[in-house]
Amino acid sequence: MIIPCIDLMGGKVVQLVQGRDKVLEGGTPEEMLRKFSHFPVIQVIDLDAAIGSGSNDDLVELVASKAVARVGGGVRTVERARKLVEQGADKVIIGTAAFGPDGVNSVFLNDVGRAVGRDRILIALDSKGGRIVVKGWRESTNFTAEQVLHDLEPYCAGFLCTYVDKEGMMQGTDLEWFRRLRAATSLEITAAGGITTIEEVEELQRMNVHAALGMAIYTGRLSLDTLAAMNRS
């Protein structure tokens, strides 16, 4: 499955490089929803909430009410996860709060699972320099995605795995990393970060890995019509 991304910052749809530098703005959320109407699922990340500088709750609710949406960014309390589901989120993406100093934050993940259901939870495994990064990719942990993947399986329906090293850079992604992750779990995996070519998307599909696409779509490098047709095939 190919999943277009809507990243929100300061009330606008944006694309960043490695989660830091804004390089372009998209249309309004309504315009992007129209462009993405042929895709069964949309990914929505509230970047302001992820870095703790605010939120875009009204826009998140707008998108979630009009599309099947996977929503993340700043999900650090049970109340936040529950609110996103109430706003219409099909799945909730949990990143920073899934981890503690020594690894998996099992207490929090158990609490969220009881509140919204394990089947609604996706855990973000965002990797930079080989380590999981949190707090809007601004802090590095001491463990790798491969180290915690198995321990996280009881708490979620799947994983959003972002190769932050190439996020937004249009230089390609690390297919071997996704191949290792695919071999390590039977749960759903969605790949993100640096996916630039149709060939990469096709290879991910052969691995049975979903592709979440941002910069390659917004710059026109990849055709929405072509991607939609691939989704239907």
C-alpha positions as CSV (number, residue, x, y, z in Angstrom):
1,M,0.0,0.0,0.0
2,I,1.2,3.5,-0.8
3,I,0.3,6.2,1.7
4,P,0.5,9.9,1.0
5,C,1.6,12.1,4.0
6,I,0.3,15.3,5.3
7,D,2.7,17.0,7.7
8,L,1.3,20.0,9.6
9,M,3.3,22.9,11.1
10,G,2.0,26.3,12.0
11,G,-1.4,25.6,10.5
12,K,0.1,24.7,7.1
13,V,1.0,21.6,5.2
14,V,4.8,21.4,5.0
15,Q,7.7,19.2,4.0
16,L,10.9,19.3,6.1
17,V,14.4,17.9,5.6
18,Q,15.3,15.5,8.4
19,G,12.5,17.0,10.5
20,R,14.3,20.4,10.8
21,D,14.4,22.6,7.8
22,K,11.2,23.5,6.0
23,V,11.7,23.4,2.2
24,L,8.2,23.7,0.9
25,E,4.6,24.2,1.7
26,G,1.8,22.2,0.1
27,G,-1.8,23.3,-0.5
28,T,-4.4,23.6,2.2
29,P,-5.4,20.3,3.9
30,E,-8.6,20.3,1.9
31,E,-6.6,20.7,-1.3
32,M,-4.3,17.8,-0.3
33,L,-7.2,15.6,0.6
34,R,-8.6,16.2,-2.9
35,K,-5.3,15.3,-4.5
36,F,-5.0,12.2,-2.3
37,S,-8.6,11.1,-2.8
38,H,-7.7,8.0,-4.8
39,F,-5.6,6.6,-1.9
40,P,-7.3,4.4,0.7
41,V,-5.2,5.7,3.7
42,I,-3.5,9.1,4.5
43,Q,-0.8,9.6,7.1
44,V,-1.0,12.8,9.2
45,I,1.8,14.1,11.5
46,D,1.4,17.1,13.7
47,L,5.0,18.3,13.7
48,D,4.3,21.1,16.2
49,A,2.9,18.6,18.7
50,A,5.9,16.3,18.0
51,I,8.4,18.9,19.1
52,G,6.2,20.3,21.8
53,S,5.8,23.8,20.3
54,G,2.0,23.7,19.9
55,S,-0.6,21.7,18.0
56,N,-2.8,21.7,14.9
57,D,-5.7,19.9,16.4
58,D,-8.3,21.6,14.2
59,L,-6.6,20.5,11.0
60,V,-5.9,17.0,12.3
61,E,-9.6,16.7,13.1
62,L,-10.5,18.0,9.7
63,V,-8.4,15.5,7.8
64,A,-9.4,12.6,10.1
65,S,-13.0,13.3,9.6
66,K,-12.7,13.2,5.8
67,A,-10.2,10.3,5.2
68,V,-9.0,7.1,6.7
69,A,-6.1,8.6,8.6
70,R,-3.1,7.4,10.6
71,V,-2.3,10.3,12.9
72,G,0.8,11.0,15.0
73,G,2.8,13.7,16.6
74,G,3.0,14.4,20.3
75,V,1.0,11.3,21.4
76,R,2.5,11.2,24.9
77,T,-0.6,10.7,27.0
78,V,-3.5,8.3,27.0
79,E,-5.9,11.3,26.7
80,R,-4.2,12.5,23.6
81,A,-4.5,9.0,21.9
82,R,-8.1,8.8,22.9
83,K,-8.9,12.3,21.6
84,L,-7.3,11.4,18.2
85,V,-9.5,8.4,17.9
86,E,-12.6,10.5,18.9
87,Q,-11.6,13.0,16.2
88,G,-11.7,10.2,13.7
89,A,-8.2,8.7,13.5
90,D,-8.2,5.2,12.2
91,K,-4.8,4.5,13.8
92,V,-2.7,6.4,16.3
93,I,1.1,6.6,15.8
94,I,3.1,6.6,19.0
95,G,6.8,7.5,18.9
96,T,8.6,9.2,21.9
97,A,6.3,7.9,24.6
98,A,6.8,4.3,23.5
99,F,10.3,4.5,24.9
100,G,11.9,5.0,28.3
101,P,15.6,5.4,29.2
102,D,16.2,1.7,29.1
103,G,13.9,0.7,26.2
104,V,10.2,-0.1,25.9
105,N,7.7,2.0,28.0
106,S,5.5,-1.0,28.6
107,V,3.3,0.7,31.3
108,F,2.3,3.5,28.9
109,L,1.8,1.3,26.0
110,N,-0.4,-1.1,28.0
111,D,-2.5,1.9,29.2
112,V,-3.0,3.2,25.6
113,G,-3.9,-0.2,24.4
114,R,-6.6,-0.5,27.0
115,A,-7.9,2.9,26.1
116,V,-8.0,2.7,22.3
117,G,-7.3,-0.9,21.4
118,R,-4.0,-2.5,20.3
119,D,-5.3,-2.8,16.8
120,R,-5.4,1.0,16.5
121,I,-1.8,1.6,17.6
122,L,1.2,2.0,15.3
123,I,4.6,2.5,16.9
124,A,7.1,4.8,15.2
125,L,10.7,3.5,14.9
126,D,12.5,6.5,13.6
127,S,16.2,5.8,13.0
128,K,19.1,8.3,12.6
129,G,22.7,7.2,12.7
130,G,21.5,3.7,13.5
131,R,19.7,4.7,16.7
132,I,16.1,5.4,17.4
133,V,15.4,9.2,17.8
134,V,12.6,10.8,19.7
135,K,11.1,14.2,20.5
136,G,10.6,15.2,16.9
137,W,13.9,13.5,16.0
138,R,15.8,15.9,18.2
139,E,17.1,13.4,20.8
140,S,18.9,10.1,20.2
141,T,18.3,7.0,22.3
142,N,20.8,4.2,23.1
143,F,19.0,1.5,21.2
144,T,18.3,0.4,17.6
145,A,15.0,-0.5,16.0
146,E,16.2,-4.1,15.6
147,Q,16.8,-4.3,19.4
148,V,13.3,-3.2,20.4
149,L,11.1,-4.5,17.6
150,H,10.3,-7.8,19.1
151,D,9.5,-6.3,22.6
152,L,7.1,-3.8,21.0
153,E,5.0,-6.4,19.1
154,P,2.5,-7.1,22.0
155,Y,1.5,-3.5,22.1
156,C,0.7,-2.5,18.5
157,A,-0.7,-3.5,15.1
158,G,2.4,-2.5,13.3
159,F,5.3,-0.1,12.9
160,L,6.1,3.2,11.0
161,C,9.8,3.0,10.3
162,T,11.4,6.2,9.2
163,Y,15.0,6.3,7.9
164,V,15.6,9.8,9.2
165,D,19.2,10.1,7.7
166,K,17.6,10.6,4.2
167,E,14.3,12.1,5.2
168,G,13.2,14.8,2.7
169,M,16.6,14.7,0.9
170,M,15.4,13.0,-2.3
171,Q,18.5,10.8,-2.3
172,G,16.9,7.4,-1.9
173,T,16.3,5.3,1.2
174,D,18.0,2.3,2.9
175,L,16.2,-0.7,1.5
176,E,18.5,-3.1,3.4
177,W,17.4,-1.6,6.7
178,F,13.7,-2.2,5.8
179,R,14.6,-5.7,4.6
180,R,16.1,-6.5,8.0
181,L,13.1,-5.0,9.9
182,R,10.7,-7.0,7.6
183,A,12.5,-10.2,8.5
184,A,12.3,-9.4,12.2
185,T,8.5,-9.1,12.6
186,S,5.3,-10.5,11.1
187,L,3.4,-7.3,11.9
188,E,2.7,-4.5,9.4
189,I,5.6,-2.3,8.5
190,T,5.3,1.1,6.8
191,A,8.5,2.6,5.4
192,A,9.3,6.3,5.3
193,G,12.3,8.6,4.8
194,G,14.0,9.3,1.5
195,I,11.8,7.1,-0.7
196,T,12.4,8.8,-4.1
197,T,11.9,6.4,-7.0
198,I,9.2,4.1,-8.4
199,E,11.8,1.3,-8.2
200,E,12.2,1.8,-4.4
201,V,8.4,1.7,-4.0
202,E,8.2,-1.5,-6.1
203,E,10.9,-3.1,-4.0
204,L,9.1,-2.2,-0.8
205,Q,6.0,-3.7,-2.2
206,R,7.8,-6.9,-3.0
207,M,9.0,-7.0,0.7
208,N,5.3,-6.6,1.8
209,V,6.2,-3.2,3.3
210,H,3.9,-0.1,2.8
211,A,5.4,3.1,1.5
212,A,4.6,6.5,3.2
213,L,5.5,9.2,0.7
214,G,6.0,12.9,1.2
215,M,8.7,14.9,-0.5
216,A,8.7,12.8,-3.7
217,I,5.0,13.5,-4.1
218,Y,5.1,17.2,-3.2
219,T,7.9,17.9,-5.6
220,G,6.3,16.0,-8.4
221,R,9.1,13.5,-8.6
222,L,6.6,10.7,-8.3
223,S,3.2,10.9,-10.1
224,L,0.1,10.6,-8.0
225,D,-1.7,8.9,-10.9
226,T,1.1,6.3,-11.2
227,L,1.1,5.6,-7.5
228,A,-2.7,5.3,-7.3
229,A,-2.6,2.8,-10.1
230,M,0.1,0.8,-8.3
231,N,-2.1,0.8,-5.2
232,R,-4.9,-0.7,-7.2
233,S,-2.8,-3.4,-8.9
